[in-house]
Amino acid sequence: MIELKSVLLEEVGPEWRKAEEITEAHIFIYVVSGQLTYRLNHEDIPLTKGDILFIPKGTLRAGIGDGIQMHQKFAFLFQSSGAADHTSIPLLAHKPYLLLHTRNHEYMKQRFSLLLQQWLGKLPHYELICTGIVLELLGIAAREADHADLPLKKLSMVATIQQYILDSYRGQIRLEELSQLVDRTPNYVTRIFREVTGQTPIDYLHQVRVYAARDLLLNSPMTIGQVADQLGYCDQSYFNRMYKKITGHPPSNHAGPQAIGQRKEEQA
């Protein structure tokens, strides 16, 4: 589990300098405005608005402003407590650092602002809220690092398809419909969707449906057949196969007591 050590917002002048020292914690920096340069293990790293810089613990670090304008940046410092964190938080595997430019500046700024507000306010349960926001920011950075080499146009097209599926997954969705949505051929849509997400649009549709089905089975009295119908599966046996393929368990494993009792009555 991660342990958050500090959250800060720095707004400093063009002559800002950071003396060289070894970092005692992992540091995640987000530049809101202006320009600056960090020197990490004797390598200069220029930063500008929208840049994310992850500095692992133990890095030799120094910093300097650009001598022309002030800059503003958010940062949080944290420790990692176990080997499992390096598996669940991919950024921890980046050595000697990770530099990337976010595609969603305003959202990152909003999440950092909330993180700082919670950290400074220290209202009840602030630690839990702060940890959740930090994990989200680390996850966003890891995803953007995975997609750093992909053109923005492809990412935008895939995001449009994903949002359409999320809005319409209860109905019948065909690949031809998705291709018309972005004005591309079905083969092209399948190829770029797989390139960005690692799965086809139809696989993604089944994944969304199955996890929606699991929530319904766990939290409602609906039977398996009723859930299958509601999520667009005309054939319950096909639904059962897809459910087991994605979750590793048959839907009956996740059906609540009310649903199981109702199903037995229907069978009787």
ChimeraX attribute file (.defattr): number of C-alpha atoms within 10 A of each C-alpha:
attribute: neighborCount
match mode: 1-to-1
recipient: residues
	/A:1	13
	/A:2	14
	/A:3	13
	/A:4	18
	/A:5	12
	/A:6	14
	/A:7	21
	/A:8	18
	/A:9	17
	/A:10	12
	/A:11	14
	/A:12	15
	/A:13	16
	/A:14	16
	/A:15	13
	/A:16	16
	/A:17	16
	/A:18	13
	/A:19	9
	/A:20	15
	/A:21	13
	/A:22	14
	/A:23	16
	/A:24	14
	/A:25	20
	/A:26	19
	/A:27	21
	/A:28	22
	/A:29	18
	/A:30	26
	/A:31	25
	/A:32	22
	/A:33	17
	/A:34	21
	/A:35	22
	/A:36	26
	/A:37	18
	/A:38	20
	/A:39	17
	/A:40	19
	/A:41	16
	/A:42	12
	/A:43	12
	/A:44	13
	/A:45	14
	/A:46	16
	/A:47	22
	/A:48	18
	/A:49	18
	/A:50	21
	/A:51	20
	/A:52	23
	/A:53	21
	/A:54	23
	/A:55	25
	/A:56	24
	/A:57	20
	/A:58	14
	/A:59	21
	/A:60	18
	/A:61	19
	/A:62	20
	/A:63	17
	/A:64	17
	/A:65	22
	/A:66	18
	/A:67	12
	/A:68	12
	/A:69	15
	/A:70	17
	/A:71	21
	/A:72	18
	/A:73	24
	/A:74	21
	/A:75	19
	/A:76	21
	/A:77	21
	/A:78	20
	/A:79	16
	/A:80	17
	/A:81	11
	/A:82	10
	/A:83	9
	/A:84	10
	/A:85	15
	/A:86	14
	/A:87	11
	/A:88	12
	/A:89	16
	/A:90	15
	/A:91	22
	/A:92	20
	/A:93	13
	/A:94	13
	/A:95	12
	/A:96	14
	/A:97	18
	/A:98	18
	/A:99	17
	/A:100	17
	/A:101	19
	/A:102	19
	/A:103	13
	/A:104	11
	/A:105	15
	/A:106	12
	/A:107	11
	/A:108	20
	/A:109	17
	/A:110	10
	/A:111	15
	/A:112	24
	/A:113	15
	/A:114	14
	/A:115	23
	/A:116	19
	/A:117	16
	/A:118	20
	/A:119	19
	/A:120	13
	/A:121	10
	/A:122	12
	/A:123	10
	/A:124	9
	/A:125	9
	/A:126	16
	/A:127	14
	/A:128	11
	/A:129	14
	/A:130	21
	/A:131	18
	/A:132	13
	/A:133	16
	/A:134	22
	/A:135	14
	/A:136	13
	/A:137	16
	/A:138	18
	/A:139	16
	/A:140	15
	/A:141	25
	/A:142	18
	/A:143	13
	/A:144	17
	/A:145	18
	/A:146	11
	/A:147	15
	/A:148	15
	/A:149	8
	/A:150	13
	/A:151	9
	/A:152	12
	/A:153	9
	/A:154	15
	/A:155	16
	/A:156	12
	/A:157	17
	/A:158	22
	/A:159	14
	/A:160	15
	/A:161	19
	/A:162	18
	/A:163	11
	/A:164	14
	/A:165	21
	/A:166	14
	/A:167	10
	/A:168	13
	/A:169	19
	/A:170	18
	/A:171	13
	/A:172	10
	/A:173	16
	/A:174	12
	/A:175	16
	/A:176	13
	/A:177	13
	/A:178	22
	/A:179	17
	/A:180	12
	/A:181	13
	/A:182	15
	/A:183	11
	/A:184	14
	/A:185	14
	/A:186	16
	/A:187	12
	/A:188	11
	/A:189	24
	/A:190	19
	/A:191	15
	/A:192	18
	/A:193	23
	/A:194	16
	/A:195	16
	/A:196	16
	/A:197	13
	/A:198	12
	/A:199	14
	/A:200	17
	/A:201	24
	/A:202	16
	/A:203	14
	/A:204	19
	/A:205	18
	/A:206	19
	/A:207	17
	/A:208	17
	/A:209	25
	/A:210	24
	/A:211	14
	/A:212	15
	/A:213	24
	/A:214	20
	/A:215	14
	/A:216	20
	/A:217	25
	/A:218	17
	/A:219	14
	/A:220	15
	/A:221	19
	/A:222	21
	/A:223	23
	/A:224	24
	/A:225	16
	/A:226	17
	/A:227	24
	/A:228	23
	/A:229	16
	/A:230	16
	/A:231	20
	/A:232	15
	/A:233	20
	/A:234	12
	/A:235	11
	/A:236	15
	/A:237	12
	/A:238	11
	/A:239	25
	/A:240	19
	/A:241	14
	/A:242	20
	/A:243	22
	/A:244	15
	/A:245	13
	/A:246	14
	/A:247	13
	/A:248	10
	/A:249	14
	/A:250	16
	/A:251	22
	/A:252	15
	/A:253	12
	/A:254	18
	/A:255	24
	/A:256	17
	/A:257	13
	/A:258	15
	/A:259	22
	/A:260	19
	/A:261	13
	/A:262	15
	/A:263	18
	/A:264	10
	/A:265	9
	/A:266	9
	/A:267	6
	/A:268	6
